[in-house]
Amino acid sequence: MKDYIIRATAAGGQIRAFAATTKNLVEEARVAHGTSPTATAALGRLLTGGAMMGTMMKGDKDVLTLQIKGDGPIGGITVTADSRGFVKGYVNEPMVILPASPAGKLDVGKAVGAGMITVIKDLGLKEPYVGSCELVSGEIAEDLTYYFAESEQVPSSVALGVLMNNDNTVRQAGGFILQLLPGAEEEVIEKLEKKISEFTSITACLNKGMTPEDILNELLDGLDLVINDKLPTEFYCNCDKKRVEKALISVGKKELQSMIDDGEPIEVNCHFCGKHYNFNIDELKVLLKNAER
């Protein structure tokens, strides 16, 4: 199954809903960064959440950034997404290995620890929107649920999951976001709360072969679900050598001259996708000239 996101409404527009299957993009991120199972689960959850949140934006050039900074061994997670379903991200410490949680699951909460989650939306305005709040568990889905309520005042339910194979490849990944819009009736709220309380787990559903559409049909049964869009989503990094050149020029003439004086070619790595870009001395000299203009 290809990765995709469903956008939907229910209860006559009182609920908006998103559901995604993201196995392939999470596996691509795992390969790019060489992440341990726990780091894969942490990054995969935030990539899935970021991909769905990205599609909440309207402009083609709008960019969403999610940053988690915790005191756990993983250090932090950064994810960037756009409105077209493209998402990328990385963890600070990709090889974190921890014992399973008491429930026998990958202990993402312990890997992340206590800290903050920050959401930055660049919507092409003078200043980006920035919202942040404390992490409530480090498990990411609960933290995003709390963020929506605290920073955006939108009652939400977020579920995110990554299931690993025995060979540490990704078996399933996906999630959903359900949001109550202003003016939602008490009867609708009660029905939705009951459905959410009866729901098992996102990875269990995906592992049974359920699609995002099936999952929303189960969660919103009896609430007049209307599916509006089906969007492809993928792990995609827009880095290239030209962008890296601009970044090198931005470090300044002094730093570039120091690199040239060292007499050795340099390698620059992209945090988001792990690609390597090499620059020899002659290329650095050209960048220095450009920096002096």
N, C-alpha and C positions, 0 to 999 in steps of 0.2 A: 504494500500500500504506500502510495506517495504521501508525503507530509502535506497537510492542509489545515486551514482554520475555517470554521463555520461561524458566521455572524447571524444572530437571530434576535427576535423579540417574542414576547409572550404576554398574555393577559391584556391584550389590547394596547400594548406599548408601555405597560407598567413595569415590565422586566426587560432588560437587555441581556443577551447571553452570548458567550463565546466558548467554543470548544475546539481542541486541536489534537492532532496526532503528529508527533515530532520525532519519531524514532530515528529517522535517517539523519536529520540535522544534528541531533545530539551525538550520534555515532560519529559523524564527520568532525564535530568539535573534539570528541575523545581522541580520535586519531591525530588531529592537528596538534593537540597539546599533550598527548601522552598521559592523560589523567588516570589516576587510580579510580577504583569503583566509587569510593565516597566522593571524591572530587567530581567525577562524572555526574553523579546524582545531583550534587549541589549546583554545578554549572548547568546541567540539563534542565533542572527545575526553573532556574532563573531565565534561561534562554526561552523556554516554553511560555513562561509568564510574560516576558518581554515581547515575544512575537505577537501574542494576543493583544497586549496593551498598545503595541505599535499600530495595530489595525484600528484602534479607536481614534487615531488621528486622521485628519482629512487631507492635508496637503501633501503633494508628492515629495516635497523637500523637507517635510517635518521629520525631526529626529528625536527619538526617545532614548535616554540613557538611564540605566538602573545600576546603582552602586551599593554594594553591601560591604561594610567594614566592620569586622568583628574581632574579638580577642582570641578566637579559636585558632588552631594550627593552620587553617586554610588561608588566613590573613584577610582576604577580601575577594569579591567577585564583581566583575564589571561586564555589563551587557548593553549593546546598542542595537536598536531596531528602528525600522521605518514603517510607513503606512502601507507598503506593498508586500509585507510579509518577509522581508529580508532581515536577518538577525545575525549577530556575531557576539563573541564574548570570550572571556578568559578568567582563570582563577590565579591568585598570586602564588599559591603553592600547589602545583598540580599533582604531587605524589603523596599527598596526605593519606596515611593508612591508620585506621582506628578499629578497635573491636566493634562488633555489632552492638546495637542498642539492646536494652532489656527485652524489647519486643522482637529481637532477632533481625532487625532491619539495618540498613546502612545508616550510621549515626551522623546525619547531616547537621543536626542541631549542635552537637558537640564540636564538629569540625568548624562550624561558623562561630559559635560562641555568642557572647553578648556584644552589642554594638548598635549601629545605626543603618537604616536603609534610606537612600536618597534617590529621588526620581527627578530627572531633569528633562523638560520638554522644550526643545528648540522649535518654535512654531513660526520662525521668520520675523518675529517682533523684535523690538529694540533689545529687550532682555528676555532670556529664557525663563520659563516657570520652573521654580525649584521647590520641592516639598520633601520633607524628611521626618522620620520618627524613629523611635527606638525599636529594635528587634524584640519581638515578644517570645520567640522560641528558637530562632535560627533555622527553622525548618522551611522557610521561604514562603510557602503558601499561606501559612498563618500570618506571617509578617506582612505580606501584600494585602491580606484581608484587613489587618489592622491599619495599614497605611491608607487604604481607600476610605475607611471610616474616619480616621483622625485628620488626614491632610486634605482630602477631597470631599469629605462629608457625604460619601456615597455608601450606603449599606451594601456589602458585597460578600460573596462566598467564593473563595479561590481554592481550587484543588490542583495540585501538580504532582507528577510522579515519574520516576525513572526506574525501570526494572532491568537488572543485569543478567546476562547469561553466565554460566560457569567459567567460560573463557574470558570473562570481563568485557565482552562486547555488549552493546545495548540491545536488549530484547524488546522492550516497549518503552515509549515515553509519550506523555501528553498531559492534558489538563483542561480545566474549564474555569470560566469566570462568570458568575451570575450577579447581576446588580439590580437593586430596586430603585426605580426612578421616582422623583418627587411626586407626591400625591398617590402613591400606591395604597390600595385599600387593605384594611386589616385582614379581610378574608383571603386575599391574594398572598399577603405576608405569611399567614398561618399555613396555607397550603404549601408554599415554597419551603418554609422551615421544616415541615414534616417530611417532604421529599428529600431534602438534604440530609436530615437525620437518619433516613433509611438507606442512604446511598452507601455502598461498600467502599471501594477504592478505585481510583482512576486506572491504575495499572492492572488491577484484577479484571476490570471491564474490557480494557484493550486486549489483554491476554486471552480473553474469551472470544475475541474476534469482533467486538463491538466497535462501531465507527463513531466519530464525533456526533453524527446525526442521531445514532442510536442512544448515545449517552444523554443528549439533550432531550430526546423523546421520553426517556425514563425520568429524568429530573423534572421535566415540565409537563408531564402527563396530566391532562385535564386543565391545562392553563393556556390552551390555544396557541401552541408554538407556531411561529412563522419563521421559516429559514429565509434569510435575505441574500446571503452571499456565501460562496465557497471560494476561498483564496489559497493558492499555493503558498507554502512557506519553506524557506531554506536557509541554511547556514551560508552566508555570503559576506565576503570582505572586499571592500572596494580599494584596498591598498594597491599601489603599483610603484614603479621606480620613480616616476615623476613626483608623486606625493611625498615619497621618502626624501627626494632631493630638496623639496620645499622645506621639509622638517629640518634637514641638515643646515640649510641656509639660515633658518630661524635661530640656530644655536649661537650664531654670531661669528664674526671674522676671527676673533682671537682663538676660539675653539677649533675652527677649521684649519687655521694656520698651525695649531698644535698637532692636529692629526697629520698634516702634510709633513711637518718637521720630524714626526716619528718615523716616517719613511716606509710605513707598512700599510697595505690595503686594509680597509675596515669592512666589517659586516654589521648590518643593521637588521634586527629581527622585528617583525610585526607582532605586537602583543596579542592581537585579536585572532590571527590565523596561523601564526608561526612561520610565515614565509621569510626567507633570507634574501637580503639584497646586499650585493658586494660592490664596493667602490674602490678603484685603484687610485694611485696618487694623481694621475693626470685628470681623472674625473673630479677629484677633490679640488684641484687647482681651478677647474672651470667653475665649480660651485663658489669658490672664494671670490673669483672675479665677479660673479653674479651678485654676491653678497655686498660687494663694494659699490655697486651701482646705486 
